[in-house]
Amino acid sequence: MNTIKTDFLKNGFTKVDRLFDIDTAQELLDIYNHLLHDKEKTAHLRSDLAGQNETNTKITERITQIMRPSLIEPQLLKHIAYSKALQQAKDLLGDDMELDFDMLINKAPHTDTPTPWHQDAAYWINLPDKRAVSCWIALDKVYEDNGCMWFLSVHNQNVLEHNNLPNGGALYCHTDTSKAISIPLDIGGCTFHDGFTLHYSRGNTTDSQRRALILNFRPKKMIELEREQGMDHTGVRKQRS
Ligand SMILES: O=C(O)CCC(=O)C(=O)O
């Protein structure tokens, strides 16, 4: 077994230094920037993970999340980033893995707003087959000060109690994070984490954006089950029942 898979199965997360090169990242960034700036087209899929912050009439986004960007820009689905991440997801969790949803998360410069500790499974419905993996792709060089990912090893499938940040913000939970490790990445590098793995990122205190593309994979049959129950990852954030 390769070290990427061994790490993932042992710790619930792993990294790939280079999923694709800088030119490939630039192709994605052209689409990404277009989506970030088009608030009208993305309005129904867009929110601030920090919770909505209205100062006078101006809305300042700190952690922009755009769910299912490929619904607006279907060319994304054909991009090599998606096929490479899918192949890796299959290697990690089995050949029946498919793309469940994609999302963009951008931390704007100097917004200094952490994404709180959480498990992705807290956002999802309870499915019989629990296999799920998220590929978090760096489209900027990421490090602690602009919000690279931090992880805690996971050894079970318990979902901790989560609450929402006020004003429609992200889910968060309380846990001992003293053993957490950060994963800085170059452009085109990525991490893979399991749905039960606790993760977080610091706020962006730098002059530049921190743009990430996230692709989530799970078994085809579980995606069908989700869709039958109306779960398509476009809706309002809430903790699972
Ligand atoms: O990009 C971030 O800050 C958080 C990403 C995240 O929570 C995820 O990919 O599940």
The ligand as an SDF file (V2000), in Angstrom:
LIG
                    3D

 10  9  0  0  0  0  0  0  0  0999 V2000
  -11.1800   25.9710    3.7960 O   0  0  0  0  0  0  0  0  0  0  0  0
  -11.4240   25.9830    4.9940 C   0  0  0  0  0  0  0  0  0  0  0  0
  -11.0580   26.8700    5.7380 O   0  0  0  0  0  0  0  0  0  0  0  0
  -12.2320   24.8700    5.6060 C   0  0  0  0  0  0  0  0  0  0  0  0
  -12.4900   23.7450    4.6750 C   0  0  0  0  0  0  0  0  0  0  0  0
  -13.3420   22.6780    5.2470 C   0  0  0  0  0  0  0  0  0  0  0  0
  -13.8480   22.7640    6.3290 O   0  0  0  0  0  0  0  0  0  0  0  0
  -13.5700   21.4790    4.4350 C   0  0  0  0  0  0  0  0  0  0  0  0
  -13.0450   21.3650    3.3270 O   0  0  0  0  0  0  0  0  0  0  0  0
  -14.2840   20.5770    4.8980 O   0  0  0  0  0  0  0  0  0  0  0  0
  1  2  2  0
  2  3  1  0
  2  4  1  0
  4  5  1  0
  5  6  1  0
  6  7  2  0
  6  8  1  0
  8  9  2  0
  8 10  1  0
M  END
$$$$
